[in-house]
């Protein structure tokens, strides 16, 4: 039998539950860090396990000397393989042959260059390269990181057994907080458990897919692939990002040698439109002028670092021809015209497409660093194969 009173109570309870869930999703990790996407460098994409303290010092020097520091890059992060074992007290031990001076001295050097220092660990008992993980040592490791002067922790998801992802990452969040040192927390569980649904109050950023590869379109599924495959998995996740909590489509491959300058420029443009962390993964000591020009384009980086914190979204899909847009704090809109095909193509965007109600708008090309003038109703241009045109509409 229908009971209006009971039915009303049921609806009220469901409403409260749904409100609580939506509030939880919008609550950012309250550590005051990464209010814009982190920018830096990570050792893995280029060097894998071949890391040592001399190379890390040289990378810090190159970040300063190349102009990357001036462009906003701050973090020097050592990925897997820096650790070898634990001592009798359970303290994590860096590789004494590769890091003879110790992590504190290395962090001090990185800090002396005006940069920040990052390390890697794993929520399981071993890292992906079978080095000691942090499972069971979360608070001890966090205290050690703080004592060394660590500013950023990338936390992987290998050898985790039957662990609950949310609980495992929340435990390290609490350990980092208890350490007393501000440490950006990068969740790297590859999107396996949809962290965008639960990680806003746990980490500052979370991986949405498996590892990126230095290619345009390679690999299968979401577990590893070229940057265009990873890009496709970002569409629809834009509502889960904001200041202090970011979707992470993995590190940059710009400059690693297996794509063209046009393709690298497109890759970098999209990571900036997505408000993605910008973690370079190339050898900073031997960059070409083209690679430096891509990684230090201040106008494109400004889109990534815009304080509104919106993640860009796809607004039109015509097969190989796409239009993506991102609203900016000053009321303007960054737009990418994207050509996936093997031939140059003319692509257009209308002001209605991006939500502008005005008849005319000013357009600036962010790669040419050039004002293109006023356009009525829409903007059209030819876009190179596997390339982008990135504009700001005002």
PEFEN-V557888 format. One record per residue. N is the residue number from 1. RES is the residue in three letters. OMEGA is omega in whole degrees, -180 to 180 (* if undefined). Layout:
N & RES & OMEGA
N & RES & OMEGA
This chain:
1 & UNK & 178
2 & UNK & 178
3 & UNK & -175
4 & UNK & -178
5 & UNK & -180
6 & UNK & 179
7 & UNK & 179
8 & UNK & 179
9 & UNK & 180
10 & UNK & 179
11 & UNK & 180
12 & UNK & -179
13 & UNK & 179
14 & UNK & 179
15 & UNK & 179
16 & UNK & 180
17 & UNK & -179
18 & UNK & 177
19 & UNK & 180
20 & UNK & 180
21 & UNK & -179
22 & UNK & 177
23 & UNK & 179
24 & UNK & -178
25 & UNK & -176
26 & UNK & -177
27 & UNK & -179
28 & UNK & 174
29 & UNK & -172
30 & UNK & 175
31 & UNK & 175
32 & UNK & -175
33 & UNK & 175
34 & UNK & 177
35 & UNK & 163
36 & UNK & -176
37 & UNK & 180
38 & UNK & 178
39 & UNK & 180
40 & UNK & -178
41 & UNK & 178
42 & UNK & -172
43 & UNK & -164
44 & UNK & -170
45 & UNK & -178
46 & UNK & -167
47 & UNK & -178
48 & UNK & -179
49 & UNK & -176
50 & UNK & -178
51 & UNK & 176
52 & UNK & -172
53 & UNK & 179
54 & UNK & 180
55 & UNK & -179
56 & UNK & 176
57 & UNK & 179
58 & UNK & 177
59 & UNK & 177
60 & UNK & 178
61 & UNK & -179
62 & UNK & 178
63 & UNK & 178
64 & UNK & -174
65 & UNK & -178
66 & UNK & -175
67 & UNK & -180
68 & UNK & 177
69 & UNK & 179
70 & UNK & 180
71 & UNK & 176
72 & UNK & 180
73 & UNK & -175
74 & UNK & -169
75 & UNK & 168
76 & UNK & -171
77 & UNK & 174
78 & UNK & -180
79 & UNK & -174
80 & UNK & 170
81 & UNK & 175
82 & UNK & -175
83 & UNK & -177
84 & UNK & -175
85 & UNK & 173
86 & UNK & 178
87 & UNK & -176
88 & UNK & 178
89 & UNK & 179
90 & UNK & -180
91 & UNK & -180
92 & UNK & -175
93 & UNK & 174
94 & UNK & 177
95 & UNK & -175
96 & UNK & 179
97 & UNK & -179
98 & UNK & -180
99 & UNK & -175
100 & UNK & -179
101 & UNK & -180
102 & UNK & -175
103 & UNK & 180
104 & UNK & 180
105 & UNK & 180
106 & UNK & 177
107 & UNK & 179
108 & UNK & 180
109 & UNK & 179
110 & UNK & 179
111 & UNK & -179
112 & UNK & 178
113 & UNK & 180
114 & UNK & -178
115 & UNK & 179
116 & UNK & -170
117 & UNK & -179
118 & UNK & 177
119 & UNK & -177
120 & UNK & 168
121 & UNK & -173
122 & UNK & 179
123 & UNK & 178
124 & UNK & -179
125 & UNK & 175
126 & UNK & 174
127 & UNK & -180
128 & UNK & 177
129 & UNK & 174
130 & UNK & 168
131 & UNK & -178
132 & UNK & 173
133 & UNK & -175
134 & UNK & -179
135 & UNK & -178
136 & UNK & -179
137 & UNK & -171
138 & UNK & -176
139 & UNK & 178
140 & UNK & 179
141 & UNK & -179
142 & UNK & 176
143 & UNK & 179
144 & UNK & 178
145 & UNK & -180
146 & UNK & 180
147 & UNK & 178
148 & UNK & -177
149 & UNK & 179
150 & UNK & -179
151 & UNK & -172
152 & UNK & 177
153 & UNK & 169
154 & UNK & -169
155 & UNK & -170
156 & UNK & -169
157 & UNK & 177
158 & UNK & 174
159 & UNK & -176
160 & UNK & 178
161 & UNK & -179
162 & UNK & 180
163 & UNK & 172
164 & UNK & -174
165 & UNK & -177
166 & UNK & -180
167 & UNK & -179
168 & UNK & -180
169 & UNK & 176
170 & UNK & 179
171 & UNK & 178
172 & UNK & 173
173 & UNK & -179
174 & UNK & 179
175 & UNK & 179
176 & UNK & 178
177 & UNK & -179
178 & UNK & -179
179 & UNK & 179
180 & UNK & -180
181 & UNK & 176
182 & UNK & -179
183 & UNK & 176
184 & UNK & -175
185 & UNK & -178
186 & UNK & -179
187 & UNK & -176
188 & UNK & 178
189 & UNK & 166
190 & UNK & -179
191 & UNK & -174
192 & UNK & -177
193 & UNK & 179
194 & UNK & -176
195 & UNK & 178
196 & UNK & 179
197 & UNK & -174
198 & UNK & -169
199 & UNK & -176
200 & UNK & -180
201 & UNK & 178
202 & UNK & -178
203 & UNK & 176
204 & UNK & 177
205 & UNK & -179
206 & UNK & 177
207 & UNK & -179
208 & UNK & -178
209 & UNK & 172
210 & UNK & -173
211 & UNK & 175
212 & UNK & 174
213 & UNK & -176
214 & UNK & -179
215 & UNK & -179
216 & UNK & -173
217 & UNK & -178
218 & UNK & -179
219 & UNK & -179
220 & UNK & 176
221 & UNK & -176
222 & UNK & -173
223 & UNK & 175
224 & UNK & 180
225 & UNK & 176
226 & UNK & -172
227 & UNK & 179
228 & UNK & 175
229 & UNK & 179
230 & UNK & 177
231 & UNK & -177
232 & UNK & 180
233 & UNK & -179
234 & UNK & -178
235 & UNK & -178
236 & UNK & 180
237 & UNK & -171
238 & UNK & -178
239 & UNK & -176
240 & UNK & -178
241 & UNK & 177
242 & UNK & -177
243 & UNK & 179
244 & UNK & -179
245 & UNK & -168
246 & UNK & 166
247 & UNK & -176
248 & UNK & 179
249 & UNK & 177
250 & UNK & -171
251 & UNK & -179
252 & UNK & 174
253 & UNK & -178
254 & UNK & 175
255 & UNK & -178
256 & UNK & 163
257 & UNK & -176
258 & UNK & 175
259 & UNK & 180
260 & UNK & 176
261 & UNK & 178
262 & UNK & -180
263 & UNK & 177
264 & UNK & 178
265 & UNK & 178
266 & UNK & 178
267 & UNK & -178
268 & UNK & 180
269 & UNK & -178
270 & UNK & 179
271 & UNK & 177
272 & UNK & 178
273 & UNK & -180
274 & UNK & -174
275 & UNK & -179
276 & UNK & 169
277 & UNK & 180
278 & UNK & 180
279 & UNK & 179
280 & UNK & -178
281 & UNK & -178
282 & UNK & 176
283 & UNK & -176
284 & UNK & -176
285 & UNK & -173
286 & UNK & -178
287 & UNK & 172
288 & UNK & 178
289 & UNK & 179
290 & UNK & -179
291 & UNK & 177
292 & UNK & -180
293 & UNK & 178
294 & UNK & -173
295 & UNK & -177
296 & UNK & 178
297 & UNK & -173
298 & UNK & -179
299 & UNK & 178
300 & UNK & 177
301 & UNK & 179
302 & UNK & 176
303 & UNK & 178
304 & UNK & -172
305 & UNK & -179
306 & UNK & -171
307 & UNK & 175
308 & UNK & 173
309 & UNK & 179
310 & UNK & 172
311 & UNK & 179
312 & UNK & -174
313 & UNK & 175
314 & UNK & -179
315 & UNK & 174
316 & UNK & -179
317 & UNK & 178
318 & UNK & -179
319 & UNK & 180
320 & UNK & -175
321 & UNK & -173
322 & UNK & 172
323 & UNK & 178
324 & UNK & -177
325 & UNK & 178
326 & UNK & 177
327 & UNK & -177
328 & UNK & -174
329 & UNK & -176
330 & UNK & 178
331 & UNK & 177
332 & UNK & -178
333 & UNK & 173
334 & UNK & -176
335 & UNK & 172
336 & UNK & 169
337 & UNK & -167
338 & UNK & -179
339 & UNK & 179
340 & UNK & -172
341 & UNK & -178
342 & UNK & 179
343 & UNK & 175
344 & UNK & -177
345 & UNK & 174
346 & UNK & -178
347 & UNK & -177
348 & UNK & 170
349 & UNK & 178
350 & UNK & 179
351 & UNK & 176
352 & UNK & 179
353 & UNK & -175
354 & UNK & 175
355 & UNK & 177
356 & UNK & 179
357 & UNK & -178
358 & UNK & -180
359 & UNK & -178
360 & UNK & 179
361 & UNK & 175
362 & UNK & -178
363 & UNK & 175
364 & UNK & 177
365 & UNK & -173
366 & UNK & 174
367 & UNK & 175
368 & UNK & -176
369 & UNK & -172
370 & UNK & 172
371 & UNK & -176
372 & UNK & 177
373 & UNK & -178
374 & UNK & -179
375 & UNK & 179
376 & UNK & 171
377 & UNK & -177
378 & UNK & 176
379 & UNK & 179
380 & UNK & 176
381 & UNK & 177
382 & UNK & -177
383 & UNK & -177
384 & UNK & 175
385 & UNK & -180
386 & UNK & -177
387 & UNK & 179
388 & UNK & 158
389 & UNK & -177
390 & UNK & -175
391 & UNK & 170
392 & UNK & -178
393 & UNK & -175
394 & UNK & *
